[in-house]
């Protein structure tokens, strides 16, 4: 929810204990370091420091903030190798993926600088301090995308990274001190209790990226404060007869990117007439996606347990598992091969639950309307969906789906959600996000008398 509380098998030491979290490298399962677990007092101190910093940061002109954000982008670009190293150690993702995400972070900060330098519309003021809770799937890029608009708007930011992936975000905050100013961007590390302390603390707005349960919890605890939520859910892809030939490979590649810990569709829904074609087409495509070569491991032991339990308890009549190719030092890492499960009961855990991992399920419906209803039937409400088929029919089905973002014959995945992989962050969208972190106000003069 707010990071994970790890468990270790066998005789290995417990991952959390006392005031610190033991950090593991998901590629090898070996200890890579420790991170403090911030209690409510640490969170209160971080928020208080950020509130003091906000007094200066909020008084800067837009061009001044733009100059500093652009300088932070330059730092990120100059130290890209170090950020890539930290991202790979924390998440286990391949070097090439981490490098693309760091480059996307540079682009996002430059976009923030461009928007900060433009006049803000209307009469508004910064909210003050924004609490940001970051997921472990894209630690650095998610932190930048969540914190960027708040900084542009003149707020200071307190970031709580996921328990297992604080490395790159901590380095960013340390590096930001001489660029943005002390405590304009503060990081407090810890577990889900630390996250709840931040949500309950004296912050003026919240930004959350994570699973559906976490988003609901933050929304409930936020009260009247603005809460900007980004969750994944068990996203569906409806594949109609006549779908493009690239459909299966696109879905397989999207779902195995970042080991399936992303926004890409996990539930594939077909019509009965093309069910067999889709099942075997996906299996052939997934066979080309090899853990250890094409994608990395799951992030932590909790995610490994969720994945294994969902697969084991779903009683799939059809199960295909792609091969893994691991080096000797990776044998004890958190690796799982990509899978396709089919011939499933409607209440199978892999269908109903939000399962982080390289897993695709396939279900059949009698007609497009039933397929759309089935797409919305999972317990884990989805933020996004996709439809694959002849364009006219696909758009008709897209209008039947209940999701905030629906793509037709492509999957934006993490690229669309976070601006990675060359997907642009449009200035007008960023400017609108900035306004979410300012309060509109009207100042009334004393009316004339007589």
N, C-alpha and C positions, 0 to 999 in steps of 0.2 A: 504493500500500500504506500508507505513512505520509505521505500527501500526494503531490504529483506533482512530477516534475522536468520543467519545461516545455521545449518546443522551439519556436522561432519560424521561420516560413517566410521565404524570400527573403533580403533583405539586412538584416533587422531584427537588433538585437543579441541575443545569447544571454540567456535569462531568468535563468539562474543563473550565477554567476561570482564567485570569491573568497569573501568572507565574508558576502555578502548575496544575497537573492532579489529580482529585479525583479518587482514586482507589477503585473499588468495588470487593467484594467477589462474584464470579459467582454462588457459591452454595446457597447463601442467598439473593443476591442483596444488601447487606448492605455495607456501607463504611468501608474500612479496612485501609486506609491511604492516603497519598498524595505523589506525586513525582514531582520534578521541571521540567519545560518545558525549555530545553536548547535552547537558541537562537543562531544566527550565531556567536556571540562573545564567548559564552560558548563552542561551537564546536571548534572554532579557538584556544581557550585556551587549550582544551583537546588535540587537534592534536599537538600543539606546545610542550606541556609537554611530549607527547609520542615521539616526534622526539628527544627531549633531552635524554629521557630514552633509545631510540634505539641506541644511540652512545655507551652506555655501554653494553647493551644486545647483540648487534651484534658482539662485540669484544670478548665475552666469547667463550671459546672452546665448541665444541659439547658436550663433556662429562659434562662440567659445566652446560650447559643449560639442559642436560638430568637430572642431579641431582636435579635441581630446579623444573623441571616439575614433576618429580617423587615425590618430597616433596609436591607439590600442590595436586597431586593425593592422597597422604596420608592425607592431611588436609580434602579433600572432603570426604574421607572414614570415618575419625574420626568424622566429623560433619554431617554425613549423615542425622540424624534425623532433624537437623535444616534446611538442604536443602529441605528435603521432606516437612516439614511444610510450607516453603516459596513457593514451587512449587504448593502445593495443594491450598494455599490461592490465588495464582495468577491465576491459570488455572482452579481450581475446580475439577481436575482429582482425582480419588481414590488414597488413600495412597499407595496401592500395585503397581499401575502404576508408581507413582512418585518415589517409592523406586527402581524399576527396572531401571528407567532412570538415577537416580543418580549413581547406580552401573555401568551402561553402560558408564557414564561419567568418572568414575574412571578408567575403563578399557581403555577408549580412551586416557586419559592423560598418562597412563602407556605405551601405544603403542607409543605415541608421544615421551616419554622419551627414549624408546628403539631406535627409528629412529634417534633422536637427537644425541645419543651416537655413531652412526655409521658414517663413513666418507661420506661426500657429494661428489657425482661424478662431475668431470669436474671443470672448473673454473667459479665460479659464486659468486654473492654477494647479500645480502638482499636488498629488494626494499626500505625499510625504515619504513613507517607507513601504516598499512592496516586498512581500515574502514570496520567494520562488522555490517550488519543490520540483526537483529534476529527476527524471527517470534514468535507469541504468542503461537503457538501450543505446542512447545517443547522448552521452553525458555533456560533452563540451558544446556540441551544436544545439542541443535543446536548451542548455543554460543561456547561450547567447541569444537564441530566438525568444526566450521568455523574458530575459532581463533587458534586452535591447530597447524595446519600445518604452519601458518604464524609465530607463535612463534618459532617453531622448526627451521624455516628458518632464524631466527635472526631478525625478524621484531618486532616492538612494535605494539600494536593493540588498536584501539578505537572502542568500542562496543556501538551501539545504540540499546537497547532492544525495543521490542514492547511497545507501550504506556501503555497497560493494564497489562503487566507482567514484570516489572523491578526488582522485589524483589530478586530472587535468583542470578541473574547476578550481581546486585549491591553488594550483600554479597560476591560473588566470587572475584570481583575486590578488595574489601576492604581486604579480606583475603590474596590476592595474593601479597600485598605490601611487607610484611616482607619475603616472599618466593622468588618471582621473582625480586623484586626491585620496587621502586616507579615509577609509571606511565608506566610500561611495558605493563600492561593491564588496560586501562582506560574505564570507563563507563560514557556516557552522556545520560541522560533520556530526554524524550519529546515526541512530536507528529510527524506527518508525515513531518511537516516543519523542525523539527530537523533532521530527516533523510535526507531530501533533502539538508540541509546545510552541512551535513557530505559528501554526494556524491559530492557536488560542492566544498568542501574544499580541503586543500592541502595534501590529502592522495595519496599514490602512487599506491594503488590497492584497489579493493572493493570485498566484499563477501556479497551476498544477499540470504536470504531464505524467501519465501513468495508466494504471488499469482502471476499469470501470468502478470497482469497489472503492478505490482510493478517491476517485472523482466525486462519488456520492458522499463519501465521508467529509471531504473538504467543503463541498457545497452545504452540507448540513451544519458544519461548525463555523462557516464563514459569517453566518447571520446576515446583517444588512451591508456588510462590506462587499465590494466587487470581487468576484472570484472568476478567473478566466481558466477554463478547464479544457484539457486536451486528453482524450482517452482513446484507447484502441478498440476494445470489444472484439467479438467474434465476427469479423467482417465477412460478408458473403460475396460470391461471384456467381452470377447466373449465366450459364453457357447454353445458348440456344442452338438448334440445328442450323448449319450453315455458318457457324462462327469462323473467323479468319484462321488460316492455317497456323499462324503464329501464336494462337491462344494458349496452347498447352505449355509451350516453352516460356511464354511471358508470365503465366501464373506460377510455374515452378520456380523460375528465377526470382520473381518478386517474393515468394514465400520463403525461399531459402536465404535471401539476402539478410545479413545480420543474424543468421541462424533462426530465421522466422520470428525474431523479436522486433517486430515492426508493425506498421499499419496496413500491411498487405492482406488481401482476402485469404481466409483460412478454410471457409466452407464453400465448396463448389456445389451448385445446384443446377441440375439439368432437367430436361424433359425425358420421359421414359424412352422415347424413340432414339435419343442419342446418348443414353446413359452408358452403355458398354463402350462406345467409342471414346467418351470422355474419360472413363476410368482407365482404360489402357493407354490412351494418349497422354494422360498425366503421368502414369507410371513410366512410360518411355522418356518423358521429359525430365522427370525427377531423377532418373538413372544417370543423367548427365550432370547432376549437381552433387558434388562429392565433398563431404565434410573433411576439412584438412587441406583441401585444394581450392575449392570454390567458395567456401564460407567457414566461419569459425565455430567455436563451441558455444553452448549456452553459458549465461553469465555467472550463475551461482548454483549452489546445491539445492536451494528451494525451487528454482525453475526446473532443475533436473528432475526433482521429485514430482512436480506437477505434470511434467511431460510424460514421465514413465507411468505414472498412475493413470493418466487419461488414456494412454495407449493400451495399457494392460486391462483396464476395466471396460473398454468399449465393445469388446466381443465382435470385432469386425469380421465379416465373412470373407473379405478380401483385404490383404495387407501386403504392401510392397515396401521394402526398405532398400534404399540406395547404399552403396558401399561407402566406407570411410577410408581415408589414406592418411595415417598418422605417423609421425616420427617417433623414435624410441622415447624421447622425453615427454611426449604428449599422451602416452598411454593412460595416465591417471588424470587427464583433464576432463572437462565436462562436455565431451563430444557426443553427439547423437547423429546418426544418419537420417537423411530426409525420408519421409514416409508418406504413402497414400493409403488411406483407409476407406473402404466402401462396404456396401451391404450392411449398413448400420441401423440399429433401432433409433427411432426418433428422439429417445431420451438418453442416447449414449453420451457419456461425459465429454468425449472429443467433439461432439456436436454442440452441446449446450454450454460448455465452459469456455472461458478465454484461456487458451493453451499457448504459452510462449514456447515456440520451437518450430523446427522445419517440418510441419505437418499439414497435410491437406486432406479434408474429408469430402466425400462425394455422396449426394443424395439425389433422388429423382422425384419429380412432381408430374401430375398428369397434363398440366397446361401452364401457360405463362402466368396467369393470375395466381394459380396455386403455388408456382415457384416463387413469386413475389411474397406471398404470405409466409411460405416456409423460410424465406430469407430473413424475415422479421421475427421468427419464433424463438431464437436463441435467448437463453437467460441473460447472457452478457450482451447488452445493447451495443450496437456497432455505430461508430462515428462515420464510417465510409462503406461503400459498396461499389461493385462494378458489374457491367453487363456486356456480354460478348455475343455477337451475332450480326446478321444483316442490319445495317444502320437503322432503317425505318422501324423494324421490329424491336431492335435493342432500345431505341429511344422510348418506344411505347412502354416497355417493361421498366425502364429507368424511372418513368413517372409514377409507377406503382410502388416503388421501393421507399421504405422509411429509413432514410439515412441523410446526413447533412451534406456529404460530398459523394457524388456518384460519377464514376468515369465510364465511358463507353469505348470498348475495344482497346483499352490500355489501363495500366495500373500506375498511378503516381507514387503510391507507397510512401516511403520516408522522404523521397525527393520532393513530392508535392507537399507533404506535411511540414517539412523543415527547411525547404529551400536548397536541398542538396542536389548532387548529380546534374548540375546545370539548370535545374528548374528555377526560374527567376522569382525574386521577391519584388512584386510590383510596388512602386513608391506610394501609390494611392492606398493600397492595402496596409502598408506599414504606417502611413499617416493616420489611417483610421484606428489602427491598434494603439498608436500613441495617445489619441484622444481618450481611449479607455482608461488611461492612467492619469487623467487630469479631471478636475471637478469644474463643471461649468458654474459660473456665478453671475449674479446680477447685483449691482451696487445701486441702491436707491438714494438719491439726494433728498434733503428735506424739501417737501413741496412748498411752493410759494404761498404766502398768507395774504389775506386781504383781496 
